[in-house]
Amino acid sequence: MPACLYRQGDLELRVAVLGTYDLQEQSWMWGWANPGLRGTPAGGQTLREDARHCRTRC
């Protein structure tokens, strides 16, 4: 998901990884806490900023 975009026909949406679930460990990790997503558009600061934006404007 390098571009963080989902396209279907003429519709284009920005997406982000909300979190991941490990079946073996049975554990959940938020996208912004996942070290594998840090520095990518799919997680980290971008996701936090989007959540803050939505909280104040949605």
MOPAC internal coordinates of N, CA, C and O (Angstrom, degrees):
PM7 1SCF
backbone

  N    0.0000 0     0.00 0     0.00 0    0    0    0
  C    1.4317 1     0.00 0     0.00 0    1    0    0
  C    1.5244 1   111.86 1     0.00 0    2    1    0
  O    1.2310 1   119.41 1  -129.64 1    3    2    1
  N    1.2881 1   118.73 1    50.36 1    3    2    1
  C    1.4606 1   119.61 1  -177.11 1    5    3    2
  C    1.5184 1   113.65 1   -62.20 1    6    5    3
  O    1.2310 1   119.80 1   148.16 1    7    6    5
  N    1.3335 1   117.99 1   -31.84 1    7    6    5
  C    1.4660 1   120.34 1  -178.11 1    9    7    6
  C    1.5278 1   112.01 1   -93.02 1   10    9    7
  O    1.2310 1   119.98 1   166.33 1   11   10    9
  N    1.3352 1   117.64 1   -13.67 1   11   10    9
  C    1.4729 1   122.38 1  -177.83 1   13   11   10
  C    1.5200 1   111.82 1    57.09 1   14   13   11
  O    1.2310 1   120.61 1  -142.09 1   15   14   13
  N    1.3157 1   116.43 1    37.91 1   15   14   13
  C    1.4582 1   120.72 1   179.59 1   17   15   14
  C    1.5187 1   109.73 1  -123.19 1   18   17   15
  O    1.2310 1   121.37 1   -38.21 1   19   18   17
  N    1.3177 1   114.98 1   141.79 1   19   18   17
  C    1.4560 1   121.82 1   173.49 1   21   19   18
  C    1.5208 1   106.52 1  -118.97 1   22   21   19
  O    1.2310 1   121.15 1   -52.29 1   23   22   21
  N    1.3147 1   115.40 1   127.71 1   23   22   21
  C    1.4626 1   119.81 1  -179.56 1   25   23   22
  C    1.5196 1   110.17 1  -121.00 1   26   25   23
  O    1.2310 1   121.56 1   -43.88 1   27   26   25
  N    1.3263 1   114.62 1   136.12 1   27   26   25
  C    1.4597 1   121.17 1   172.77 1   29   27   26
  C    1.5131 1   106.64 1  -144.04 1   30   29   27
  O    1.2310 1   120.62 1   -70.94 1   31   30   29
  N    1.3053 1   116.41 1   109.06 1   31   30   29
  C    1.4553 1   121.26 1  -175.07 1   33   31   30
  C    1.5256 1   109.68 1    62.76 1   34   33   31
  O    1.2310 1   120.81 1    52.50 1   35   34   33
  N    1.3246 1   116.06 1  -127.50 1   35   34   33
  C    1.4659 1   120.83 1   179.18 1   37   35   34
  C    1.5227 1   112.83 1   -87.31 1   38   37   35
  O    1.2310 1   120.21 1   177.37 1   39   38   37
  N    1.3217 1   117.21 1    -2.63 1   39   38   37
  C    1.4550 1   121.67 1  -177.38 1   41   39   38
  C    1.5201 1   110.56 1   -89.31 1   42   41   39
  O    1.2310 1   120.41 1   -48.48 1   43   42   41
  N    1.3258 1   116.83 1   131.52 1   43   42   41
  C    1.4626 1   122.02 1   177.90 1   45   43   42
  C    1.5320 1   108.26 1  -131.67 1   46   45   43
  O    1.2310 1   120.71 1   -55.70 1   47   46   45
  N    1.3309 1   116.24 1   124.30 1   47   46   45
  C    1.4543 1   121.74 1  -177.63 1   49   47   46
  C    1.5245 1   110.90 1  -124.80 1   50   49   47
  O    1.2310 1   120.41 1   -36.01 1   51   50   49
  N    1.3301 1   116.82 1   143.99 1   51   50   49
  C    1.4592 1   121.42 1   171.32 1   53   51   50
  C    1.5187 1   107.87 1   -80.23 1   54   53   51
  O    1.2310 1   120.37 1   -43.03 1   55   54   53
  N    1.3132 1   116.89 1   136.97 1   55   54   53
  C    1.4640 1   121.45 1   179.01 1   57   55   54
  C    1.5209 1   109.56 1  -129.62 1   58   57   55
  O    1.2310 1   121.10 1   -19.63 1   59   58   57
  N    1.3161 1   115.50 1   160.37 1   59   58   57
  C    1.4568 1   122.06 1   176.31 1   61   59   58
  C    1.5245 1   107.98 1  -145.27 1   62   61   59
  O    1.2310 1   120.64 1   -21.29 1   63   62   61
  N    1.2967 1   116.38 1   158.71 1   63   62   61
  C    1.4594 1   121.14 1   177.48 1   65   63   62
  C    1.5233 1   107.80 1   -82.32 1   66   65   63
  O    1.2310 1   120.76 1   -65.33 1   67   66   65
  N    1.3208 1   116.14 1   114.67 1   67   66   65
  C    1.4520 1   120.28 1   178.48 1   69   67   66
  C    1.5289 1   110.24 1   -70.39 1   70   69   67
  O    1.2310 1   121.20 1   138.60 1   71   70   69
  N    1.3061 1   115.31 1   -41.40 1   71   70   69
  C    1.4606 1   119.82 1   179.39 1   73   71   70
  C    1.5076 1   110.55 1  -178.84 1   74   73   71
  O    1.2310 1   121.39 1    -2.17 1   75   74   73
  N    1.3166 1   114.95 1   177.83 1   75   74   73
  C    1.4610 1   121.22 1   178.77 1   77   75   74
  C    1.5217 1   109.09 1  -131.34 1   78   77   75
  O    1.2310 1   120.86 1   -27.07 1   79   78   77
  N    1.3219 1   115.97 1   152.93 1   79   78   77
  C    1.4645 1   121.66 1   179.46 1   81   79   78
  C    1.5142 1   108.55 1  -125.42 1   82   81   79
  O    1.2310 1   120.41 1   -51.00 1   83   82   81
  N    1.3240 1   116.82 1   129.00 1   83   82   81
  C    1.4563 1   123.04 1   177.83 1   85   83   82
  C    1.5220 1   108.24 1   -98.22 1   86   85   83
  O    1.2310 1   120.36 1   -68.60 1   87   86   85
  N    1.3386 1   116.92 1   111.40 1   87   86   85
  C    1.4623 1   120.90 1  -178.07 1   89   87   86
  C    1.5234 1   112.21 1   -63.28 1   90   89   87
  O    1.2310 1   120.30 1   139.44 1   91   90   89
  N    1.3236 1   117.03 1   -40.56 1   91   90   89
  C    1.4566 1   120.21 1  -177.25 1   93   91   90
  C    1.5293 1   111.39 1   -66.44 1   94   93   91
  O    1.2310 1   120.72 1   134.85 1   95   94   93
  N    1.3256 1   116.24 1   -45.15 1   95   94   93
  C    1.4689 1   120.72 1  -179.88 1   97   95   94
  C    1.5276 1   112.36 1   -85.77 1   98   97   95
  O    1.2310 1   120.61 1   167.16 1   99   98   97
  N    1.3234 1   116.44 1   -12.84 1   99   98   97
  C    1.4591 1   123.19 1  -175.76 1  101   99   98
  C    1.5361 1   110.79 1    51.74 1  102  101   99
  O    1.2310 1   122.09 1  -127.29 1  103  102  101
  N    1.3404 1   113.61 1    52.71 1  103  102  101
  C    1.4633 1   118.91 1  -178.41 1  105  103  102
  C    1.5259 1   110.52 1  -133.95 1  106  105  103
  O    1.2310 1   121.39 1   -31.09 1  107  106  105
  N    1.3138 1   114.94 1   148.91 1  107  106  105
  C    1.4699 1   124.20 1   179.94 1  109  107  106
  C    1.5136 1   108.82 1  -107.90 1  110  109  107
  O    1.2310 1   119.94 1   -38.88 1  111  110  109
  N    1.3307 1   117.72 1   141.12 1  111  110  109
  C    1.4588 1   121.65 1   174.60 1  113  111  110
  C    1.5192 1   108.34 1  -134.47 1  114  113  111
  O    1.2310 1   120.93 1   -55.05 1  115  114  113
  N    1.3295 1   115.83 1   124.95 1  115  114  113
  C    1.4618 1   120.73 1   176.58 1  117  115  114
  C    1.5175 1   110.13 1   -60.36 1  118  117  115
  O    1.2310 1   120.28 1   -32.15 1  119  118  117
  N    1.3274 1   117.06 1   147.85 1  119  118  117
  C    1.4603 1   122.23 1  -179.24 1  121  119  118
  C    1.5190 1   112.70 1   -56.32 1  122  121  119
  O    1.2310 1   120.04 1   138.91 1  123  122  121
  N    1.3469 1   117.54 1   -41.09 1  123  122  121
  C    1.4663 1   119.61 1  -177.89 1  125  123  122
  C    1.5233 1   112.50 1   -74.68 1  126  125  123
  O    1.2310 1   119.86 1   167.12 1  127  126  125
  N    1.3320 1   117.87 1   -12.88 1  127  126  125
  C    1.4637 1   120.94 1   178.27 1  129  127  126
  C    1.5252 1   112.10 1   -96.77 1  130  129  127
  O    1.2310 1   120.31 1   170.94 1  131  130  129
  N    1.3313 1   117.02 1    -9.06 1  131  130  129
  C    1.4618 1   121.40 1  -176.03 1  133  131  130
  C    1.5250 1   110.54 1   -80.41 1  134  133  131
  O    1.2310 1   119.94 1   -65.09 1  135  134  133
  N    1.3480 1   117.72 1   114.91 1  135  134  133
  C    1.4643 1   119.77 1  -178.49 1  137  135  134
  C    1.5192 1   113.34 1   -62.38 1  138  137  135
  O    1.2310 1   119.87 1   156.35 1  139  138  137
  N    1.3261 1   117.85 1   -23.65 1  139  138  137
  C    1.4592 1   121.36 1   178.14 1  141  139  138
  C    1.5214 1   113.16 1   -70.98 1  142  141  139
  O    1.2310 1   120.14 1   163.36 1  143  142  141
  N    1.3360 1   117.33 1   -16.64 1  143  142  141
  C    1.4605 1   121.41 1  -178.87 1  145  143  142
  C    1.5268 1   112.61 1  -105.61 1  146  145  143
  O    1.2310 1   119.86 1   173.75 1  147  146  145
  N    1.3151 1   117.87 1    -6.25 1  147  146  145
  C    1.4659 1   120.31 1  -178.60 1  149  147  146
  C    1.5215 1   111.06 1   -61.08 1  150  149  147
  O    1.2310 1   121.36 1   -43.20 1  151  150  149
  N    1.3116 1   115.01 1   136.80 1  151  150  149
  C    1.4589 1   120.08 1   178.81 1  153  151  150
  C    1.5083 1   114.01 1    80.68 1  154  153  151
  O    1.2310 1   120.53 1  -177.40 1  155  154  153
  N    1.3386 1   116.60 1     2.60 1  155  154  153
  C    1.4610 1   120.16 1   177.62 1  157  155  154
  C    1.5215 1   108.70 1  -107.67 1  158  157  155
  O    1.2310 1   119.98 1   -23.53 1  159  158  157
  N    1.3259 1   117.64 1   156.47 1  159  158  157
  C    1.4642 1   119.46 1   176.93 1  161  159  158
  C    1.5264 1   113.03 1   -64.29 1  162  161  159
  O    1.2310 1   119.95 1   159.23 1  163  162  161
  N    1.3339 1   117.70 1   -20.77 1  163  162  161
  C    1.4640 1   121.03 1  -176.04 1  165  163  162
  C    1.5185 1   113.11 1   -77.52 1  166  165  163
  O    1.2310 1   119.63 1   163.16 1  167  166  165
  N    1.2891 1   118.32 1   -16.84 1  167  166  165
  C    1.4575 1   120.38 1  -178.08 1  169  167  166
  C    1.5075 1   111.19 1  -147.09 1  170  169  167
  O    1.2310 1   120.99 1    14.72 1  171  170  169
  N    1.2960 1   115.70 1  -165.28 1  171  170  169
  C    1.4505 1   120.88 1   176.65 1  173  171  170
  C    1.5108 1   114.25 1    68.37 1  174  173  171
  O    1.2310 1   120.29 1    37.94 1  175  174  173
  N    1.3057 1   117.05 1  -142.06 1  175  174  173
  C    1.4565 1   123.24 1  -172.65 1  177  175  174
  C    1.5206 1   112.93 1   -61.29 1  178  177  175
  O    1.2310 1   120.10 1   142.34 1  179  178  177
  N    1.3093 1   117.42 1   -37.66 1  179  178  177
  C    1.4643 1   120.20 1  -179.73 1  181  179  178
  C    1.5215 1   110.54 1   -59.13 1  182  181  179
  O    1.2310 1   120.00 1   135.39 1  183  182  181
  N    1.3015 1   117.60 1   -44.61 1  183  182  181
  C    1.4647 1   121.79 1  -179.33 1  185  183  182
  C    1.5228 1   110.26 1   -64.92 1  186  185  183
  O    1.2310 1   119.92 1   138.38 1  187  186  185
  N    1.3106 1   117.75 1   -41.62 1  187  186  185
  C    1.4676 1   120.81 1   177.84 1  189  187  186
  C    1.5208 1   111.45 1   -62.71 1  190  189  187
  O    1.2310 1   120.87 1   135.35 1  191  190  189
  N    1.3230 1   115.93 1   -44.65 1  191  190  189
  C    1.4667 1   120.00 1   179.37 1  193  191  190
  C    1.5261 1   110.74 1   -62.00 1  194  193  191
  O    1.2310 1   119.96 1   138.22 1  195  194  193
  N    1.3166 1   117.69 1   -41.78 1  195  194  193
  C    1.4604 1   121.11 1   178.40 1  197  195  194
  C    1.5311 1   110.70 1   -62.94 1  198  197  195
  O    1.2310 1   120.03 1   139.25 1  199  198  197
  N    1.3319 1   117.54 1   -40.75 1  199  198  197
  C    1.4668 1   121.27 1   179.35 1  201  199  198
  C    1.5285 1   109.88 1   -64.70 1  202  201  199
  O    1.2310 1   120.07 1   137.55 1  203  202  201
  N    1.3222 1   117.47 1   -42.45 1  203  202  201
  C    1.4652 1   120.74 1   178.27 1  205  203  202
  C    1.5214 1   111.05 1   -63.67 1  206  205  203
  O    1.2310 1   121.05 1   137.70 1  207  206  205
  N    1.3283 1   115.60 1   -42.30 1  207  206  205
  C    1.4674 1   120.66 1   179.77 1  209  207  206
  C    1.5241 1   109.97 1   -60.70 1  210  209  207
  O    1.2310 1   120.49 1   134.16 1  211  210  209
  N    1.3140 1   116.67 1   -45.84 1  211  210  209
  C    1.4545 1   121.11 1  -178.55 1  213  211  210
  C    1.5333 1   110.49 1   -66.17 1  214  213  211
  O    1.2310 1   120.04 1   141.24 1  215  214  213
  N    1.3106 1   117.54 1   -38.76 1  215  214  213
  C    1.4576 1   120.84 1  -179.64 1  217  215  214
  C    1.5283 1   111.48 1   -62.60 1  218  217  215
  O    1.2310 1   120.55 1   144.46 1  219  218  217
  N    1.3160 1   116.56 1   -35.54 1  219  218  217
  C    1.4600 1   119.47 1  -177.30 1  221  219  218
  C    1.5214 1   113.38 1   -89.64 1  222  221  219
  O    1.2310 1   119.71 1   160.37 1  223  222  221
  N    1.3403 1   118.15 1   -19.63 1  223  222  221
  C    1.4625 1   119.87 1  -174.10 1  225  223  222
  C    1.5200 1   115.23 1  -122.42 1  226  225  223
  O    1.2310 1   119.30 1   168.79 1  227  226  225
  N    1.2802 1   118.93 1   -11.21 1  227  226  225
  C    1.4719 1   120.64 1  -177.09 1  229  227  226
  C    1.5087 1   111.31 1   -96.77 1  230  229  227
  O    1.2310 1   120.10 1   180.00 1  231  230  229

